[in-house]
């Protein structure tokens, strides 16, 4: 699992703030805590972390109750990924801090980073929340909550945290990068239409976003996030002007984006490169365009470009790994099994179910606090296990006498309505009554609140 990269600069800000104006040496030539902290700060700024650690340890020996010294030591330990040592001193600082200390929010935020690096997401979320109670504008905690919310599948919720962080610190690279990555999941229809116009992918006078437009935006955006712009820059000595458009040029917020022509040129070029790579792996040229992925899906389009699954197969081939099937190789599992899966999916659709993504399923779990077992047995969710690593999710969209069965569909449509106000959110008496009292549908153990 990925985690936030801790910035030594952020720790330095706090270490600098911890220093107070005081004489460098006390009477009699003995070093004061202030002068000791000053020495540690200089070592830290020079990235001499072991020296800084030794110095801050000495500072703490001079005054074991000095919170500034303890936070400084905790910060330098965290920079060196000594999570246990950093946690020990951050917690000790919490016990020593006065109620008026300005470092409550910072300390809880650092404890959140420690928990996140340990993949203890629930603990990290608690720490970030406490941090924001002391300072609602703590950028690190806003980004941290965004990361965890994103892991939980609630991408719209994560985007709100990243936006809040950027409102405080517009140049925060982590928040900006993660927010851009989530654009297909939180931009409104009008915003997506504007983004397509900026990329010259729709007519300038277009007023309505079609499903084809939405899919096109997602594909161009995905190509950008996969490094498509860098690919073109490496491919061409000078990238053709019609392939790239730059927003906010000559500002701190400059952003290069693929135009539709650039996207098409990128796909064509990658397709040509892929042909050569597969041939190097021993695939005869006559078989290249008949290659399939391990699910039996074609990896080339009729236009000789890669499909989404084909791109994955190609990246694996670049590493010398075979993730494709030759024309004479069978698909695991068998086509008969896949036909059974397709038949079951059709049965579910006939019964009033609609398929949702894994991200939608995680979002529903996050919003309701319900376990998978509760969602499946009591709340109208169906999970179809295709293979060990392939699961498909469905929710009941048909109205029933039991409002419990419609809970997941309610949250699904409520999520979509945030992006498109024209979408009608179905009424659900159970959700509405719980929301009135501020309750979630399920308890902390994941079972229904009854």
C-alpha positions as CSV (number, residue, x, y, z in Angstrom):
1,X,0.0,0.0,0.0
2,X,1.2,3.5,-0.8
3,X,1.5,6.1,1.9
4,X,2.3,9.8,2.2
5,X,5.9,10.6,1.8
6,X,7.0,12.5,4.9
7,X,8.6,15.8,4.1
8,X,11.7,16.7,6.1
9,X,10.8,20.3,5.3
10,X,7.6,20.0,7.2
11,X,9.4,18.7,10.3
12,X,11.9,21.5,9.9
13,X,9.2,24.1,10.1
14,X,8.1,22.8,13.5
15,X,11.7,22.4,14.7
16,X,12.3,26.0,13.8
17,X,9.2,27.2,15.5
18,X,10.2,25.3,18.6
19,X,13.3,27.5,19.1
20,X,12.9,30.4,21.4
21,X,15.0,33.5,21.7
22,X,17.4,33.0,24.6
23,X,21.1,33.5,25.3
24,X,23.3,30.9,23.6
25,X,25.3,30.2,26.8
26,X,24.3,30.5,30.4
27,X,26.5,32.0,33.1
28,X,29.4,29.8,33.8
29,X,29.8,28.6,30.2
30,X,27.2,25.8,30.5
31,X,25.1,25.2,27.4
32,X,21.4,26.2,27.6
33,X,18.5,24.3,26.1
34,X,18.0,27.1,23.6
35,X,21.5,27.0,22.3
36,X,21.3,23.2,22.2
37,X,18.1,23.4,20.1
38,X,19.8,25.9,17.8
39,X,22.7,23.5,17.2
40,X,20.2,20.7,16.5
41,X,18.2,22.8,14.1
42,X,21.4,23.6,12.1
43,X,22.3,20.0,11.9
44,X,18.8,19.1,10.7
45,X,18.7,21.8,8.1
46,X,22.0,20.4,6.8
47,X,20.4,16.9,6.6
48,X,22.9,15.6,9.2
49,X,20.1,13.6,10.9
50,X,22.2,11.5,13.1
51,X,24.0,14.5,14.5
52,X,20.7,16.3,14.9
53,X,19.3,13.2,16.8
54,X,22.3,13.2,19.1
55,X,22.0,16.9,19.7
56,X,18.3,16.9,20.5
57,X,18.8,13.9,22.8
58,X,21.4,16.0,24.7
59,X,18.8,18.9,24.8
60,X,16.3,16.6,26.4
61,X,18.8,15.5,29.0
62,X,19.3,19.2,29.9
63,X,15.6,19.6,30.5
64,X,13.5,16.3,30.4
65,X,10.3,18.4,30.6
66,X,11.1,20.6,27.6
67,X,8.4,19.9,25.0
68,X,10.2,21.7,22.2
69,X,13.2,19.4,22.7
70,X,11.0,16.3,22.7
71,X,9.1,17.3,19.6
72,X,12.4,18.1,17.8
73,X,13.7,14.7,18.7
74,X,10.5,13.0,17.6
75,X,10.6,14.9,14.3
76,X,14.1,13.8,13.4
77,X,13.4,10.2,14.4
78,X,10.4,10.3,12.1
79,X,12.5,11.6,9.3
80,X,14.7,8.5,9.7
81,X,11.7,6.2,9.7
82,X,12.3,5.2,13.4
83,X,8.5,4.9,13.9
84,X,8.7,3.4,17.4
85,X,11.0,6.1,18.7
86,X,9.1,8.9,17.1
87,X,5.8,7.6,18.4
88,X,7.2,7.3,21.9
89,X,8.4,10.9,22.0
90,X,5.3,12.4,20.3
91,X,3.1,10.6,22.9
92,X,5.3,11.9,25.7
93,X,5.1,15.4,24.3
94,X,1.3,15.1,24.5
95,X,1.5,14.3,28.2
96,X,3.7,17.3,28.8
97,X,2.0,19.9,26.7
98,X,0.1,22.8,28.2
99,X,-3.4,23.4,27.0
100,X,-2.3,26.6,25.3
101,X,0.5,24.8,23.3
102,X,0.3,25.5,19.6
103,X,1.6,22.0,18.8
104,X,-1.4,19.8,19.6
105,X,-2.5,19.7,16.0
106,X,1.0,19.0,14.6
107,X,1.7,16.2,17.1
108,X,-1.6,14.4,16.4
109,X,-0.9,14.8,12.6
110,X,2.6,13.2,13.0
111,X,1.0,10.3,14.9
112,X,-1.4,10.0,12.0
113,X,1.5,9.7,9.6
114,X,3.1,7.0,11.7
115,X,-0.1,5.0,11.8
116,X,-0.5,5.4,8.0
117,X,3.0,4.2,7.3
118,X,2.2,1.1,9.4
119,X,-1.0,0.7,7.4
120,X,-3.1,1.2,10.5
121,X,-5.7,3.2,8.7
122,X,-8.3,3.4,11.5
123,X,-5.8,4.7,14.0
124,X,-4.4,7.2,11.4
125,X,-7.9,8.5,10.8
126,X,-8.5,9.0,14.5
127,X,-5.2,10.9,14.8
128,X,-5.8,13.1,11.8
129,X,-9.4,13.9,13.1
130,X,-8.0,14.9,16.5
131,X,-5.4,17.1,14.7
132,X,-8.1,18.9,12.8
133,X,-10.1,19.5,16.0
134,X,-7.2,21.7,17.2
135,X,-6.5,23.2,13.7
136,X,-9.0,22.8,10.9
137,X,-6.4,24.1,8.4
138,X,-3.7,21.5,9.1
139,X,-2.8,20.6,5.6
140,X,-1.0,17.4,6.4
141,X,-4.0,16.0,8.3
142,X,-6.4,17.1,5.5
143,X,-4.3,15.2,3.0
144,X,-4.0,12.2,5.3
145,X,-7.7,12.0,5.8
146,X,-8.1,12.3,2.0
147,X,-5.7,9.4,1.4
148,X,-7.5,7.1,3.8
149,X,-10.9,8.1,2.5
150,X,-9.6,7.3,-1.0
151,X,-8.4,3.9,0.1
152,X,-11.9,3.3,1.5
153,X,-13.4,3.8,-1.9
154,X,-15.1,7.2,-1.3
155,X,-13.3,9.1,-4.0
156,X,-15.7,12.1,-3.9
157,X,-15.1,12.4,-0.2
158,X,-11.3,12.2,-0.7
159,X,-11.5,14.9,-3.3
160,X,-13.2,17.3,-0.8
161,X,-10.3,16.8,1.7
162,X,-7.7,17.5,-1.1
163,X,-9.6,20.6,-2.1
164,X,-9.6,21.8,1.4
165,X,-5.9,21.2,1.7
166,X,-5.3,23.2,-1.5
167,X,-7.4,26.0,-0.3
168,X,-4.9,26.4,2.6
169,X,-1.8,25.6,0.6
170,X,-2.4,26.0,-3.1
171,X,1.1,24.6,-4.1
172,X,0.8,21.3,-2.0
173,X,2.0,18.8,-4.6
174,X,0.6,15.7,-2.9
175,X,-2.9,17.1,-2.7
176,X,-2.8,18.5,-6.2
177,X,-1.5,15.3,-7.8
178,X,-4.0,13.1,-5.9
179,X,-6.9,15.5,-6.7
180,X,-6.0,15.5,-10.4
181,X,-5.9,11.7,-10.4
182,X,-9.5,11.6,-9.1
183,X,-11.0,13.9,-11.6
184,X,-13.1,11.3,-13.4
185,X,-14.7,10.4,-10.1
186,X,-15.7,13.9,-8.8
187,X,-15.9,16.4,-11.6
188,X,-19.4,17.4,-12.5
189,X,-20.8,16.8,-16.0
190,X,-20.3,20.5,-16.9
191,X,-16.7,20.4,-15.6
192,X,-15.9,17.3,-17.6
193,X,-17.4,18.9,-20.7
194,X,-15.2,22.0,-20.1
195,X,-12.2,19.7,-19.7
196,X,-12.9,18.0,-23.0
197,X,-13.2,21.4,-24.8
198,X,-9.8,22.4,-23.4
199,X,-8.4,19.2,-24.9
200,X,-10.2,19.9,-28.3
201,X,-12.0,16.6,-27.9
202,X,-15.6,18.0,-28.4
203,X,-17.1,20.8,-30.4
204,X,-16.7,24.2,-28.7
205,X,-20.5,24.8,-28.7
206,X,-21.3,21.4,-27.1
207,X,-23.8,21.9,-24.2
208,X,-24.5,18.3,-23.0
209,X,-22.1,15.6,-21.8
210,X,-22.9,12.2,-23.5
211,X,-21.9,8.8,-22.2
212,X,-19.4,8.6,-25.0
213,X,-17.9,12.0,-24.0
214,X,-17.6,10.8,-20.4
215,X,-15.8,7.6,-21.5
216,X,-13.5,9.5,-23.7
217,X,-12.5,11.9,-20.9
218,X,-11.8,8.9,-18.6
219,X,-9.6,7.4,-21.3
220,X,-7.6,10.6,-22.1
221,X,-7.2,11.3,-18.4
222,X,-6.0,7.7,-17.7
223,X,-3.5,8.1,-20.5
224,X,-2.2,11.3,-18.9
225,X,-1.9,9.6,-15.5
226,X,0.0,6.7,-17.0
227,X,2.7,9.1,-18.3
228,X,1.5,9.6,-21.8
229,X,2.8,13.1,-21.9
230,X,6.3,12.0,-20.9
231,X,6.1,9.2,-23.5
232,X,5.4,11.7,-26.3
233,X,8.2,14.0,-25.1
234,X,10.6,11.1,-25.2
235,X,9.3,9.9,-28.6
236,X,9.6,13.2,-30.4
237,X,12.5,15.6,-30.4
238,X,9.8,18.3,-30.4
239,X,6.2,17.3,-29.6
240,X,3.8,18.5,-32.3
241,X,2.0,21.6,-31.0
242,X,-1.4,20.1,-31.7
243,X,-0.7,17.1,-29.4
244,X,-0.5,19.0,-26.1
245,X,-2.3,22.0,-24.5
246,X,-1.0,23.8,-21.4
247,X,-3.4,25.4,-18.9
248,X,-2.2,28.3,-16.7
249,X,1.0,28.6,-18.7
250,X,3.9,30.4,-17.0
251,X,2.3,30.1,-13.5
252,X,2.9,27.8,-10.6
253,X,-0.3,25.9,-11.6
254,X,0.8,25.1,-15.2
255,X,-0.5,21.8,-16.4
256,X,0.1,20.0,-19.7
257,X,-2.8,17.9,-21.0
258,X,-3.2,15.7,-24.1
259,X,-5.4,16.9,-26.9
260,X,-7.6,14.4,-28.7
261,X,-5.0,14.4,-31.5
262,X,-2.3,13.8,-29.0
263,X,-4.3,11.0,-27.4
264,X,-4.8,9.2,-30.7
265,X,-1.1,9.7,-31.7
266,X,-0.1,8.3,-28.3
267,X,-2.3,5.2,-28.7
268,X,-1.0,4.6,-32.2
269,X,2.6,4.9,-31.2
270,X,2.3,2.6,-28.2
271,X,0.5,0.0,-30.3
272,X,3.5,0.0,-32.7
273,X,5.9,-0.3,-29.9
274,X,3.9,-3.2,-28.4
275,X,4.1,-5.1,-31.7
276,X,7.9,-5.0,-31.5
277,X,8.0,-6.0,-27.9
278,X,5.7,-9.0,-28.4
279,X,7.9,-10.1,-31.4
280,X,11.0,-9.9,-29.2
281,X,9.2,-12.3,-26.8
282,X,8.9,-14.8,-29.7
283,X,5.3,-14.1,-30.9
284,X,5.1,-14.5,-34.7
285,X,3.9,-11.3,-36.4
286,X,0.9,-13.3,-37.8
287,X,-0.3,-14.0,-34.2
288,X,0.3,-10.6,-32.6
289,X,-3.1,-9.1,-33.4
290,X,-4.8,-12.3,-32.1
291,X,-3.2,-12.2,-28.6
292,X,-5.5,-12.2,-25.6
293,X,-5.1,-11.5,-22.0
294,X,-5.5,-14.2,-19.4
295,X,-9.3,-13.7,-19.4
296,X,-9.5,-14.2,-23.1
297,X,-10.1,-10.6,-24.0
298,X,-8.3,-9.2,-27.1
299,X,-5.5,-6.9,-26.4
300,X,-5.5,-5.1,-29.8
301,X,-8.3,-3.0,-31.3
302,X,-9.2,-3.2,-35.0
303,X,-7.2,0.0,-35.4
304,X,-4.0,-1.8,-34.1
305,X,-4.0,0.1,-30.8
306,X,-4.0,-1.5,-27.3
307,X,-7.2,-2.0,-25.3
308,X,-7.1,-1.2,-21.6
309,X,-6.3,-4.8,-20.8
310,X,-3.8,-4.8,-23.6
311,X,-1.9,-1.9,-22.0
312,X,-1.4,-4.0,-18.9
313,X,-0.2,-7.0,-21.0
314,X,2.2,-4.7,-22.8
315,X,3.7,-3.3,-19.5
316,X,4.2,-6.8,-18.3
317,X,5.9,-7.7,-21.5
318,X,8.3,-4.8,-21.1
319,X,9.4,-6.5,-17.9
320,X,9.8,-9.8,-19.7
321,X,6.7,-11.3,-18.1
322,X,4.1,-13.2,-20.2
323,X,0.6,-12.1,-19.4
324,X,-1.0,-13.0,-22.7
325,X,-2.4,-16.1,-24.4
326,X,-1.4,-17.2,-27.9
327,X,-4.2,-18.1,-30.3
328,X,-3.8,-21.9,-29.5
329,X,-3.8,-21.4,-25.7
330,X,-6.9,-22.0,-23.6
331,X,-8.4,-19.3,-21.4
332,X,-8.3,-20.0,-17.7
333,X,-11.0,-20.4,-16.6
334,X,-12.9,-22.0,-19.5
335,X,-15.2,-20.2,-21.8
336,X,-18.0,-22.4,-20.5
337,X,-17.5,-21.0,-17.0
338,X,-17.5,-17.5,-18.3
339,X,-20.8,-18.3,-20.1
340,X,-22.2,-19.4,-16.8
341,X,-21.1,-16.2,-15.2
342,X,-22.7,-14.2,-18.0
343,X,-25.9,-16.1,-17.6
344,X,-26.0,-15.4,-13.9
345,X,-25.4,-11.7,-14.5
346,X,-28.3,-11.6,-16.9
347,X,-30.5,-13.3,-14.2
348,X,-29.5,-10.6,-11.7
349,X,-30.3,-7.8,-14.1
350,X,-33.7,-9.4,-14.9
351,X,-34.4,-9.5,-11.1
352,X,-33.8,-5.7,-10.9
353,X,-30.1,-5.6,-9.9
354,X,-27.6,-3.2,-11.4
355,X,-23.8,-3.8,-11.5
356,X,-21.6,-1.4,-9.6
357,X,-17.8,-1.0,-9.5
358,X,-15.6,-2.1,-6.6
359,X,-15.0,1.5,-5.8
360,X,-18.8,2.0,-5.6
361,X,-19.1,-1.0,-3.3
362,X,-16.3,0.4,-1.0
363,X,-18.0,3.8,-1.0
364,X,-21.3,2.1,0.2
365,X,-19.4,0.3,2.9
366,X,-17.8,3.5,4.0
367,X,-21.1,5.4,4.1
368,X,-23.2,2.8,5.8
369,X,-20.4,1.3,8.1
370,X,-21.9,-2.1,7.2
371,X,-19.8,-5.2,6.8
372,X,-19.9,-7.1,3.5
373,X,-21.8,-9.9,5.2
374,X,-24.5,-7.5,6.3
375,X,-24.7,-5.8,2.9
376,X,-25.2,-9.2,1.2
377,X,-27.5,-10.9,3.7
378,X,-29.7,-8.0,4.7
379,X,-29.3,-5.0,2.4
380,X,-29.8,-6.2,-1.2
381,X,-26.2,-6.5,-2.3
382,X,-25.0,-9.5,-4.4
383,X,-21.3,-10.4,-4.8
384,X,-20.5,-12.7,-7.7
385,X,-17.2,-14.5,-7.3
386,X,-15.9,-15.0,-10.9
387,X,-12.4,-16.1,-9.9
388,X,-10.2,-15.8,-6.9
389,X,-9.2,-12.3,-7.9
390,X,-12.2,-11.2,-9.8
391,X,-15.4,-10.2,-8.0
392,X,-18.4,-8.4,-9.4
393,X,-20.8,-6.4,-7.3
394,X,-24.6,-5.7,-7.8
395,X,-27.2,-3.8,-5.9
396,X,-31.0,-4.1,-6.0
397,X,-32.4,-1.1,-7.9
398,X,-36.0,-2.2,-7.9
399,X,-38.3,-0.8,-5.2
400,X,-39.5,-3.3,-2.6
401,X,-41.6,-3.2,0.4
402,X,-38.5,-3.6,2.6
403,X,-36.6,-0.3,2.7
404,X,-33.5,-2.2,3.8
405,X,-33.0,-3.7,0.3
406,X,-32.9,-0.3,-1.2
407,X,-30.2,1.2,1.1
408,X,-27.2,0.5,-1.1
409,X,-28.9,1.8,-4.2
410,X,-29.9,5.0,-2.4
411,X,-26.2,5.7,-1.5
412,X,-25.2,4.8,-5.1
413,X,-27.6,7.4,-6.6
414,X,-26.8,10.0,-4.0
415,X,-23.1,9.7,-4.9
416,X,-23.9,10.1,-8.6
417,X,-26.2,13.0,-7.9
418,X,-23.2,14.9,-6.5
419,X,-21.8,15.0,-10.0
420,X,-25.0,15.3,-11.9
421,X,-27.8,17.2,-10.2
422,X,-30.3,15.9,-12.7
423,X,-30.0,12.4,-11.3
424,X,-33.0,11.6,-9.0
425,X,-32.1,10.1,-5.7
426,X,-34.7,7.5,-4.6
427,X,-36.6,8.0,-1.4
428,X,-35.7,5.6,1.4
429,X,-37.4,5.9,4.8
430,X,-34.8,3.9,6.6
431,X,-31.9,6.1,5.5
432,X,-33.8,9.3,6.0
433,X,-34.9,8.4,9.5
434,X,-31.4,7.4,10.5
435,X,-29.9,10.5,8.9
436,X,-32.4,12.6,10.9
437,X,-30.9,11.4,14.2
438,X,-27.3,11.4,12.8
439,X,-27.0,7.6,12.9
440,X,-25.3,5.4,10.3
441,X,-27.1,2.3,9.1
442,X,-24.7,-0.1,10.9
443,X,-22.9,-0.2,14.2
444,X,-19.1,-0.3,14.6
445,X,-19.2,-4.1,14.3
446,X,-20.7,-3.8,10.9
447,X,-24.1,-5.2,11.8
448,X,-27.4,-3.3,11.4
449,X,-28.5,-0.8,13.9
450,X,-31.9,-2.1,15.0
